[in-house]
Amino acid sequence: MSHGLMSHRLMSHRRNRGKMKTGFGSRPRRLLCVIALSLAPNAEAQSRPPLKSCPDDSQIELSKLITLSDERHRGGIPLHPMSIARTEAGEYLLPSAELDRLFVFDTTGQIIRTIGTPSQPFKMITAILSAPDGSFRVYDRMSRTLSVLDRDLTLLRKYTFRYYPALLVENKYYIHNEHITTPELAGYPLHTIDESGAVLRSFGVSGDVYRADEPLRNDRVVTSSTGGMVWAAPPGKYLLERWDPLRGLRESSLDVQSAWFRESARFPRRGQRPSPIIESLWEVNGCIWVLLRDADSKWRAPPESQTERRFDPDEYDRTYDFILEVVAIDTAKVVASRRFDRALWGKGNSFMLMTRRSTTEGLTEVDVWQPQLVRQGRKR
């Protein structure tokens, strides 16, 4: 299944006429980046506390938080539920299948209200960002607007915002992880954006020679780090870099050694075996959690099709495995790894993962999971 069928990758080619500062690094590069929908973490009651470090004798477990159902709005849950957020009251926010509304689920997993009406709908919700004060930012990529909701989900304001906000850092500024195609900024994969939408800094160049046909080398997956820093990684290279987004300086980098991950620069053509790519990152308790996508362990080339087909979750599960790994920041070692034979969805700072399934009653359900690291040998 083509990666383009499960990603909303609408790029802007308008000119930016303002004067911006560029970051540390060699001559910038240009175009294109993977969308990373980002959400701030919320505390969550778990069946047992996670480890506070990254010991070698640990294993990955997923603890189910809730099951979300479209029983009250059949067909309302998207085929690939990438954006999710949680309120202080324990309600969950998920875009509708058409991305034109925001569903609010109660603590039992049922839809209790929608945000966005037929007279004032969203056009394409591609990010829900949680702020430390309990408020939310909802980005509409089609209309290029940012809506600010308070902790009770009341709309405070809505305004034009040109650049897709992948992260909200310290409730002060945003990180845009797509290339801006102006002469002075072409090639920089990351940009620091203020609340008004102005570019403060462009950064993220790692020294690779830029080629427009190598998005897996030139794009960046991002997440927040402590102290207002951000982690960034090329999707096709197991290199984790920690950046200061205000100064544009690289603070550190982790060149992760993996026995199975192979570096790639381009997405494969239809019918070719998929290459491993990094989907998402999170920093938790001195560890970096990495969600990766790889060819299914029983992968076979799909039959050729001359027509564009609807996204099929079952075919997607047959095409890909998802791997969750934990990397120790102090050693760059992978201390735990687990492979899943079905799609895991999750982005940015929301340390939650989702799996989607259909029931025999014709409902669509999304299971929401909390990853955790536990000592090997410990049973529930």
Secondary structure as UniProt FT lines:
FT   HELIX           3..5
FT   STRAND          21..22
FT   STRAND          58..69
FT   TURN            71..72
FT   TURN            74..75
FT   STRAND          85..86
FT   TURN            88..89
FT   STRAND          92..95
FT   TURN            97..98
FT   STRAND          102..105
FT   TURN            107..108
FT   STRAND          111..115
FT   STRAND          125..130
FT   TURN            132..133
FT   STRAND          136..140
FT   TURN            141..144
FT   STRAND          145..149
FT   TURN            151..152
FT   STRAND          155..160
FT   STRAND          167..169
FT   TURN            170..172
FT   STRAND          173..176
FT   TURN            183..187
FT   STRAND          190..193
FT   TURN            195..196
FT   STRAND          199..203
FT   TURN            212..213
FT   HELIX           215..218
FT   STRAND          221..224
FT   HELIX           226..228
FT   STRAND          230..233
FT   TURN            235..236
FT   STRAND          239..244
FT   TURN            245..248
FT   STRAND          249..255
FT   TURN            270..271
FT   STRAND          277..284
FT   TURN            285..286
FT   STRAND          287..295
FT   TURN            297..298
FT   HELIX           313..319
FT   STRAND          320..328
FT   TURN            329..331
FT   STRAND          334..340
FT   TURN            348..349
FT   STRAND          353..358
FT   TURN            360..361
FT   STRAND          364..375
FT   TURN            376..377
//
